[in-house]
Amino acid sequence: MQRDTACSRVAGADRVRPRRANLLEARLRALEPGDIDSLIRWVNDAAVTLYLSQAVAYPPSGSDGFRWLEELSRSHTDRVFAIETPERRLIGSVGLHAIRWVDRKAELAVMIGERDCWNRGFGSWAVREMLRRGFEEMSLRRIYLRVASDHGAAIRVYRKCGFQPEGVLRKDRYVGRGYADTLMMSVLKEEFAAGESGVRTV
Ligand SMILES: CC(C)(COP(=O)(O)OP(=O)(O)OC[C@H]1O[C@@H](n2cnc3c(N)ncnc32)[C@H](O)[C@@H]1OP(=O)(O)O)[C@@H](O)C(=O)NCCC(=O)NCCS
C-alpha cells in the first residue's frame, strides 16, 4: 500500500502536536473493492473501534467485505465515501446512514482508520465535506449523530463543524470496562450554511 510519508514522519517525530495536513488536496471518493483490506484492518483495531458509532455495521472479515460493498452500492439509505490524503493514501471513511428522503435527514458516521493521521485535521475536513454534500447536493435539512459522551476528540470535531448537543442517552453503550452515556448532536442546513459564510445563528 502507498504510504503517506508526511503522516508517518509526523507520527514519529512530533507525536504530541502533529503537523496539520494541507487539506486542500484531500478528497472523498467512492469506496472500491481494493479498499476492503484497509476497512477490515481498521475495524479490527480496538483503538479505532473503541467509540465507533453503531450507525454503520462494517464488515468484520474479508469475505463479508465484498457483500457489504455490493449492498452499499445498491442502498438508497446509505452513502459512504473513502477519505484520501493529498498523497492519495486511503485513511478512513465517512458516510450518511439511515437517510430518510421524505424527512430530509440522515445520520453521520466517520472513521479515520489510520491512527498516525489522527489530530491532523482530516476528520474535521471529512465531516465538513460530508455535511456540504448532504446539505447542498442531497438537499438534506438535518444531519445528526450519536457519540460517546467522553469521546473528547470526536465531540471537538463535531462542535467545530457546527453540530449542537440535543440530548443524552444515559448508560447507553458499553465502552472499555463500563457503560457510558451517548450524546445526540445535530446540525441543520441553515446553521451549516451560516457557519460556512462566517455568520453564526446561535
Ligand atoms: C474522532 C476522529 C474522527 C477524529 O479525527 P481526527 O482526524 O483526529 O480529527 P481532527 O484532527 O480534525 O480534530 C481533532 C480535534 O480533537 C482534539 N482532540 C484530540 N484529542 C482530544 C481529547 N482527548 N479531548 C478533546 N479534544 C481532543 C484535537 O486537538 C483537535 O482539535 P483542534 O483542531 O481544535 O486542535 C478520529 O479520531 C477517529 O476516526 N477515531 C476512530 C473512530 C471514531 O471514534 N469515530 C467517531 C465515532 S463517533
The ligand as an SDF file (V2000), in Angstrom:
LIG
                    3D

 48 50  0  0  0  0  0  0  0  0999 V2000
  -12.7020   11.0130   16.1220 C   0  0  0  0  0  0  0  0  0  0  0  0
  -11.8970   11.1480   14.8340 C   0  0  0  0  0  0  0  0  0  0  0  0
  -12.8430   11.0880   13.6510 C   0  0  0  0  0  0  0  0  0  0  0  0
  -11.1780   12.4810   14.8260 C   0  0  0  0  0  0  0  0  0  0  0  0
  -10.4810   12.5950   13.6060 O   0  0  0  0  0  0  0  0  0  0  0  0
   -9.1530   13.4980   13.5020 P   0  0  0  0  0  0  0  0  0  0  0  0
   -8.6960   13.4620   12.0970 O   0  0  0  0  0  0  0  0  0  0  0  0
   -8.2070   13.1100   14.5540 O   0  0  0  0  0  0  0  0  0  0  0  0
   -9.8040   14.9260   13.8390 O   0  0  0  0  0  0  0  0  0  0  0  0
   -9.1500   16.3670   13.6740 P   0  0  0  0  0  0  0  0  0  0  0  0
   -7.6710   16.2590   13.5650 O   0  0  0  0  0  0  0  0  0  0  0  0
   -9.8610   17.0780   12.5630 O   0  0  0  0  0  0  0  0  0  0  0  0
   -9.5930   17.1070   15.0230 O   0  0  0  0  0  0  0  0  0  0  0  0
   -9.3770   16.5230   16.2850 C   0  0  0  0  0  0  0  0  0  0  0  0
   -9.6300   17.5900   17.3420 C   0  0  0  0  0  0  0  0  0  0  0  0
   -9.8280   16.9510   18.6140 O   0  0  0  0  0  0  0  0  0  0  0  0
   -8.8800   17.4660   19.5450 C   0  0  0  0  0  0  0  0  0  0  0  0
   -8.6160   16.3860   20.4810 N   0  0  0  0  0  0  0  0  0  0  0  0
   -7.8210   15.3150   20.3390 C   0  0  0  0  0  0  0  0  0  0  0  0
   -7.9180   14.5140   21.4140 N   0  0  0  0  0  0  0  0  0  0  0  0
   -8.8090   15.0970   22.2580 C   0  0  0  0  0  0  0  0  0  0  0  0
   -9.3530   14.7680   23.5160 C   0  0  0  0  0  0  0  0  0  0  0  0
   -8.9960   13.6410   24.1520 N   0  0  0  0  0  0  0  0  0  0  0  0
  -10.2490   15.6010   24.0830 N   0  0  0  0  0  0  0  0  0  0  0  0
  -10.6420   16.7330   23.4550 C   0  0  0  0  0  0  0  0  0  0  0  0
  -10.1600   17.1080   22.2360 N   0  0  0  0  0  0  0  0  0  0  0  0
   -9.2610   16.2980   21.6540 C   0  0  0  0  0  0  0  0  0  0  0  0
   -7.7090   17.8890   18.6960 C   0  0  0  0  0  0  0  0  0  0  0  0
   -6.8900   18.8200   19.3510 O   0  0  0  0  0  0  0  0  0  0  0  0
   -8.4480   18.5060   17.5120 C   0  0  0  0  0  0  0  0  0  0  0  0
   -8.9650   19.7680   17.8380 O   0  0  0  0  0  0  0  0  0  0  0  0
   -8.2780   21.1250   17.2580 P   0  0  0  0  0  0  0  0  0  0  0  0
   -8.3330   21.0030   15.7610 O   0  0  0  0  0  0  0  0  0  0  0  0
   -9.1170   22.2150   17.7870 O   0  0  0  0  0  0  0  0  0  0  0  0
   -6.8640   21.1340   17.7520 O   0  0  0  0  0  0  0  0  0  0  0  0
  -10.8210   10.0310   14.7360 C   0  0  0  0  0  0  0  0  0  0  0  0
  -10.0560   10.0290   15.9180 O   0  0  0  0  0  0  0  0  0  0  0  0
  -11.4110    8.6370   14.5270 C   0  0  0  0  0  0  0  0  0  0  0  0
  -11.8340    8.3070   13.4260 O   0  0  0  0  0  0  0  0  0  0  0  0
  -11.4150    7.7840   15.5810 N   0  0  0  0  0  0  0  0  0  0  0  0
  -11.8540    6.3850   15.4620 C   0  0  0  0  0  0  0  0  0  0  0  0
  -13.3160    6.2300   15.0180 C   0  0  0  0  0  0  0  0  0  0  0  0
  -14.2360    7.1110   15.8300 C   0  0  0  0  0  0  0  0  0  0  0  0
  -14.1610    7.1840   17.0340 O   0  0  0  0  0  0  0  0  0  0  0  0
  -15.1400    7.7930   15.0940 N   0  0  0  0  0  0  0  0  0  0  0  0
  -16.1110    8.6740   15.6990 C   0  0  0  0  0  0  0  0  0  0  0  0
  -17.2270    7.8850   16.2680 C   0  0  0  0  0  0  0  0  0  0  0  0
  -18.4970    8.9450   16.9520 S   0  0  0  0  0  0  0  0  0  0  0  0
  1  2  1  0
  2  3  1  0
  2  4  1  0
  2 36  1  0
  4  5  1  0
  5  6  1  0
  6  7  2  0
  6  8  1  0
  6  9  1  0
  9 10  1  0
 10 11  2  0
 10 12  1  0
 10 13  1  0
 13 14  1  0
 14 15  1  0
 15 16  1  0
 15 30  1  0
 16 17  1  0
 17 18  1  0
 17 28  1  0
 18 19  1  0
 18 27  1  0
 19 20  2  0
 20 21  1  0
 21 22  1  0
 21 27  2  0
 22 23  1  0
 22 24  2  0
 24 25  1  0
 25 26  2  0
 26 27  1  0
 28 29  1  0
 28 30  1  0
 30 31  1  0
 31 32  1  0
 32 33  2  0
 32 34  1  0
 32 35  1  0
 36 37  1  0
 36 38  1  0
 38 39  2  0
 38 40  1  0
 40 41  1  0
 41 42  1  0
 42 43  1  0
 43 44  2  0
 43 45  1  0
 45 46  1  0
 46 47  1  0
 47 48  1  0
M  END
$$$$
